[in-house]
Amino acid sequence: MAKGLGIGCAYGSMSWALVFWYAGVFIRNGQTDGGKAFTVIFSAIVGGMSLGQSFSNLGAFSKGKSARYKLELFKS
């Protein structure tokens, strides 16, 4: 448990450091400003969380798809 948490925190901090460094490169080069960079980072966080929450419903979608297939076979 401790090893898994340690590795997860290490990889997580490295990825956040990379994201903020890369945003800093864009800001220094004048390609964007801090507000737009923050908006992109925040949008990626929210999108990732939303995608993670939607995975719990994949079972229901697959059951619905198989039920539809069975109905189409029965209809023919």
C-alpha positions as CSV (number, residue, x, y, z in Angstrom):
1,M,0.0,0.0,0.0
2,A,2.7,2.4,1.0
3,K,4.8,1.6,-2.1
4,G,1.7,2.1,-4.4
5,L,0.9,5.5,-2.8
6,G,4.5,6.6,-3.0
7,I,4.8,5.7,-6.7
8,G,1.5,7.3,-7.5
9,C,2.4,10.5,-5.7
10,A,5.8,10.6,-7.5
11,Y,4.3,10.0,-10.9
12,G,1.5,12.5,-10.2
13,S,3.9,15.2,-9.1
14,M,6.2,14.7,-12.1
15,S,3.3,15.0,-14.5
16,W,2.0,18.2,-12.9
17,A,5.5,19.6,-12.9
18,L,5.7,18.9,-16.6
19,V,2.3,20.5,-17.3
20,F,3.2,23.7,-15.4
21,W,6.6,23.8,-17.0
22,Y,5.2,23.5,-20.5
23,A,2.6,26.1,-19.8
24,G,5.4,28.4,-18.6
25,V,7.2,27.8,-21.9
26,F,4.2,29.0,-23.8
27,I,3.8,32.0,-21.5
28,R,7.5,33.0,-21.9
29,N,7.3,32.7,-25.7
30,G,4.3,35.0,-25.8
31,Q,2.1,32.3,-27.3
32,T,-0.5,32.5,-24.5
33,D,-1.1,34.2,-21.2
34,G,-1.5,32.9,-17.7
35,G,-5.3,32.9,-17.7
36,K,-5.6,30.8,-20.9
37,A,-3.0,28.4,-19.6
38,F,-4.8,28.0,-16.3
39,T,-8.1,27.5,-18.2
40,V,-6.6,24.7,-20.3
41,I,-5.1,23.0,-17.3
42,F,-8.4,23.2,-15.3
43,S,-10.4,22.0,-18.3
44,A,-8.1,18.9,-18.6
45,I,-8.6,18.2,-14.9
46,V,-12.4,18.5,-15.1
47,G,-12.5,16.5,-18.4
48,G,-10.4,13.7,-16.9
49,M,-12.7,13.5,-13.8
50,S,-15.8,13.4,-16.0
51,L,-14.4,10.7,-18.2
52,G,-13.4,8.7,-15.1
53,Q,-17.0,9.0,-13.7
54,S,-18.5,7.9,-17.0
55,F,-16.5,4.6,-17.0
56,S,-18.7,3.3,-14.2
57,N,-21.7,3.3,-16.6
58,L,-20.1,1.3,-19.4
59,G,-21.6,-1.9,-18.1
60,A,-25.1,-0.5,-18.5
61,F,-24.3,0.7,-22.0
62,S,-23.1,-2.7,-23.0
63,K,-26.2,-4.4,-21.5
64,G,-28.4,-2.0,-23.4
65,K,-26.5,-2.6,-26.7
66,S,-26.8,-6.4,-26.3
67,A,-30.6,-6.1,-25.5
68,R,-31.1,-4.0,-28.6
69,Y,-29.3,-6.6,-30.7
70,K,-31.5,-9.4,-29.2
71,L,-34.6,-7.3,-30.0
72,E,-33.5,-6.8,-33.6
73,L,-33.0,-10.6,-34.0
74,F,-36.4,-11.3,-32.5
75,K,-38.0,-8.7,-34.8
76,S,-36.7,-10.4,-38.0
